[in-house]
Amino acid sequence: MSCTSLRVAEAVAELEQRIGIPVTSSNHAMAWHCLRLAGIDDVVPSGGRLFALPIA
């Protein structure tokens, strides 16, 4: 999703389940990236597939 005014984080897991593909927005991806840069690699099931991936 390209629009950063959408509240994707609250709906990402449900959206992914409904449409069967990964869903993210630029803010959602940036939050993930910032957390990973800070060394926080917690899995957040409600955060969709992106937040379910451990760092390799």
C-alpha positions in Angstrom: 0.0 0.0 0.0 1.5 3.3 -1.0 -0.4 5.8 1.1 1.2 6.6 4.4 -2.0 8.0 5.8 -3.6 4.6 5.9 -3.4 2.8 9.3 -2.0 -0.4 7.8 -0.4 -1.7 11.0 -3.7 -2.2 12.7 -5.1 -4.2 9.8 -2.1 -5.8 8.1 -2.6 -9.4 9.5 -6.3 -9.5 8.6 -5.6 -8.0 5.1 -2.9 -10.6 4.4 -5.2 -13.4 5.5 -8.0 -12.2 3.3 -6.0 -11.6 0.1 -3.3 -14.2 0.6 -0.2 -12.0 -0.1 2.1 -9.9 2.1 0.9 -6.4 2.8 2.9 -3.4 3.9 3.2 0.4 3.6 6.3 2.6 3.7 5.7 3.5 7.3 5.1 -0.1 8.3 8.3 -1.2 6.5 10.3 1.7 8.0 9.1 0.8 11.6 10.3 -2.8 11.0 13.7 -1.5 9.6 14.2 0.9 12.5 13.5 -1.8 15.1 15.9 -4.2 13.3 18.6 -1.5 13.2 18.1 -1.0 16.9 18.7 -4.7 17.5 15.1 -5.5 18.3 14.1 -8.6 16.4 10.9 -9.6 18.3 8.3 -11.4 16.3 4.9 -9.5 16.3 2.2 -11.9 15.0 -0.3 -9.0 14.6 2.2 -7.2 12.5 1.7 -9.4 9.5 4.3 -11.5 7.6 7.0 -8.8 7.8 7.0 -8.7 11.6 6.8 -12.5 11.7 10.2 -12.9 10.0 13.3 -13.4 12.3 16.5 -11.7 11.2 18.6 -14.1 9.1 
